[in-house]
Amino acid sequence: MEFTKGDNRFYKKDEDKLVAEITYVPKGEDVDVNHTFVDPSLRGHGIAEKLVDRVVEEMEKEGKKIIPSCPYVGKLFERKPEKYGHIHSK
């Protein structure tokens, strides 16, 4: 699934309906990932993790770490430290 980059977010729309989104706020040298949304009809397909991966990819390019204030992102970082430990701002 391809996501569109917006102002401090990545998202996916089907027609005019928002079906997936992750948002972040710059915090100095880091970014605070503060919200993840996936439409109920698409849940269980790994889309939220793909959104996180897209933000991780972008922040790696920018040399920034992620503060995971979104509960989903925080739990994902805890569950998969081997995948996200290098980008997690602790």
C-alpha positions, 0 to 999 in steps of 0.5 A, spaced: 500 500 500 502 506 498 501 512 502 501 520 501 506 524 504 502 530 507 504 536 512 507 531 518 503 525 516 502 519 511 495 517 509 491 513 504 484 515 501 479 511 498 475 516 493 474 521 498 474 517 505 480 517 509 482 510 510 489 510 514 493 515 517 499 516 521 501 523 524 507 526 527 510 533 530 517 535 530 520 536 537 527 539 536 531 533 533 526 528 534 519 527 532 513 525 536 508 520 533 502 522 536 496 518 532 495 512 528 488 511 524 486 505 520 479 504 518 475 498 521 474 495 514 482 494 513 484 492 520 488 486 521 492 487 515 498 490 518 496 497 515 498 500 521 505 497 522 506 499 514 504 506 516 509 506 522 515 503 517 513 509 512 515 514 518 521 510 520 523 510 513 522 518 513 525 519 519 532 515 518 533 519 511 532 526 516 537 523 521 531 523 527 529 519 532 521 517 534 518 519 540 512 514 540 506 518 544 501 514 540 499 508 544 500 503 538 506 505 536 509 505 543 507 498 544 509 496 537 516 499 539 516 495 545 514 488 541 519 489 536 525 492 539 530 489 534 526 492 528 525 499 531 530 500 537 535 504 533 530 509 531 526 510 538 528 516 542 528 514 549 
